[in-house]
Amino acid sequence: MLKIAIENWYTKKYKWVDTYWARLFMQNFFHMHDLDLVRVSINTFDAKKNRFNEYNILDDTWMNITIKKKYIPDIIWSRRWMAINHKYDICKNFMIVPSKKISIIWNEKFENYKYTQKYQPFTALLSSFFSSKTIQNTYTKNIVIKPIRANWWKWIVLTTVSELLKKRKKYHGMEELFIVQQFKDFSGWYQWICDTNHDVRCMFAGKKIIEITLRIPKKWDFRSNIWSWGIQATLKKSQISKDLLHLSKEIYKDLNLQDNDIFSMDFAYCKPEKRRYLIEINASPGTWYYQTDRWALLKICKGLAIFFTSLW
């Protein structure tokens, strides 16, 4: 049986059984296809013995069970952005997915932008914004300020150049921890599917797109993600434009990936410009959002199972 260890925390206590339901579904589905799926923490890794000293699974009542035994995986699936360089270094004797490159791109929004800047709205570090009149003049109308690392969509603010300059003191000492991005209007239609703010997430396992999701936030929120009290719906590949598929393949090629990655690309359509933008690349696209949609979750599990089996 192929052993796959998800490197993530497993001590968190969830409030909703449904969150566990999706995890348990994937764990059981993998097991039926001769794949052992557990969770591990990098904090329990013994570098001298090249093994994890414990691992975590779910029982049939959705309870976390931590097993105090050694675990030596065949593949480590990194789903946490902490200590990326250290993690990939001490676990170098294992196959790790996604690649270190994708993990680094995901880990920091400015790195994300520098790798894919021709596909994203203009972005600068907040420190550069404050120190350069030229950069300030590059922006037009509304801008968005975001934390440079994952922050569960907190501290994301829609503002203007003049307003941000007035609030400079608020960010004193934190100028390297934020980016400033040109705001783009994603509130128009998308391919006759929606006529409001949105983004489209394409989830990759290797070169194959195994899931496409339309995400729509609450009407008064400019952030197109499910965390802003929105809704989501799965899409068939036939429902999205060929231009978007071509764009995703072009970005994949430009990143020079080696086909051993799990990640997602998030896109949105700017109707005033008649242009699609890449919002970000995410090395740990969520799967538990699909707990109410068994068919979507089944598709994801099948795609991942085929992907992991092909690596070995």
Long-range contacts (C-beta under 8 A, 24 or more apart in sequence): 1-34, 1-35, 1-36, 2-34, 2-35, 2-36, 2-74, 2-75, 2-308, 2-309, 2-312, 3-36, 3-38, 3-71, 3-72, 3-73, 3-74, 3-75, 4-30, 4-35, 4-36, 4-37, 4-38, 4-73, 4-74, 4-75, 4-76, 4-77, 4-308, 5-38, 5-39, 5-40, 5-52, 5-55, 5-71, 5-73, 5-75, 5-76, 5-77, 6-37, 6-38, 6-39, 6-40, 6-77, 6-79, 7-39, 7-40, 7-41, 7-42, 7-76, 7-77, 7-78, 7-79, 7-80, 7-87, 8-39, 8-41, 8-79, 8-80, 9-41, 9-80, 10-39, 10-40, 10-41, 10-56, 10-64, 10-66, 11-64, 17-62, 18-288, 18-291, 18-292, 19-288, 19-291, 20-58, 20-62, 21-62, 21-291, 22-287, 22-288, 22-289, 22-290, 22-291, 22-297, 23-58, 23-288, 24-58, 24-60, 24-62, 25-291, 25-294, 25-297, 25-301, 26-287, 26-297, 26-300, 26-301, 26-304, 27-57, 27-58, 29-298, 29-301, 29-302, 29-305, 30-301, 30-304, 30-305, 33-305, 33-309, 35-305, 35-308, 35-309, 38-71, 38-73, 40-71, 40-73, 40-76, 42-80, 42-82, 42-83, 42-86, 42-87, 42-90, 42-91, 45-90, 45-91, 47-90, 50-93, 74-312, 75-308, 75-311, 75-312, 77-262, 78-103, 78-283, 78-284, 79-283, 79-284, 80-284, 81-106, 81-107, 81-149, 81-150, 81-283, 81-284, 95-260, 95-311, 95-312, 97-260, 97-261, 97-262, 97-311, 98-260, 98-261, 98-262, 98-263, 98-283, 99-257, 99-258, 99-260, 99-261, 101-255, 101-257, 102-255, 102-257, 102-261, 102-263, 102-281, 102-283, 103-283, 105-255, 105-281, 105-283, 106-263, 106-280, 106-281, 106-282, 106-283, 106-284, 107-149, 107-283, 108-148, 108-149, 109-146, 109-147, 109-148, 109-149, 109-179, 109-280, 110-148, 110-179, 112-280, 112-281, 113-179, 113-181, 115-255, 115-281, 116-251, 116-254, 116-255, 116-278, 116-281, 119-247, 119-251, 119-277, 119-278, 120-181, 120-277, 120-278, 120-279, 120-280, 121-181, 121-182, 121-183, 121-184, 121-277, 122-181, 122-182, 123-179, 123-180, 123-181, 123-182, 124-179, 124-180, 125-175, 125-176, 125-178, 125-179, 125-180, 126-171, 126-174, 126-175, 126-176, 126-177, 126-178, 126-179, 126-180, 127-175, 127-176, 129-164, 129-180, 130-165, 130-168, 130-171, 130-175, 136-161, 136-165, 138-182, 139-180, 139-182, 140-182, 141-183, 142-183, 143-180, 143-181, 143-182, 143-183, 144-180, 144-181, 144-182, 144-183, 144-222, 145-178, 145-179, 145-180, 145-181, 146-178, 146-179, 146-181, 147-177, 147-178, 148-176, 148-177, 148-178, 148-179, 149-177, 152-227, 153-223, 153-225, 153-227, 153-228, 156-223, 158-183, 158-222, 183-222, 184-268, 184-270, 184-273, 184-277, 185-270, 185-271, 185-272, 186-222, 186-224, 186-268, 186-269, 186-270, 186-277, 187-222, 187-271, 188-269, 188-270, 188-271, 188-272, 189-269, 189-271, 190-214, 190-268, 190-269, 191-239, 191-240, 191-241, 191-269, 193-235, 193-239, 197-221, 197-222, 197-224, 198-224, 198-268, 198-269, 199-224, 199-225, 199-266, 199-267, 199-268, 199-279, 200-235, 200-240, 200-244, 200-266, 200-267, 200-268, 201-264, 201-265, 201-266, 201-267, 201-282, 201-285, 202-244, 202-248, 202-264, 202-265, 202-266, 202-267, 203-262, 203-263, 203-264, 203-285, 203-300, 204-252, 204-261, 204-262, 204-263, 204-264, 204-265, 205-262, 205-303, 205-304, 205-306, 205-307, 206-259, 206-260, 206-261, 206-307, 206-310, 207-252, 207-259, 208-303, 208-307, 209-237, 209-245, 209-248, 210-299, 210-300, 210-302, 210-303, 210-304, 210-307, 211-285, 211-296, 211-299, 211-300, 211-303, 212-236, 212-237, 212-239, 212-240, 213-289, 213-296, 224-268, 224-279, 226-289, 232-289, 234-290, 234-293, 234-295, 234-296, 234-299, 243-276, 244-276, 247-276, 247-278, 251-278, 260-311, 262-304, 262-307
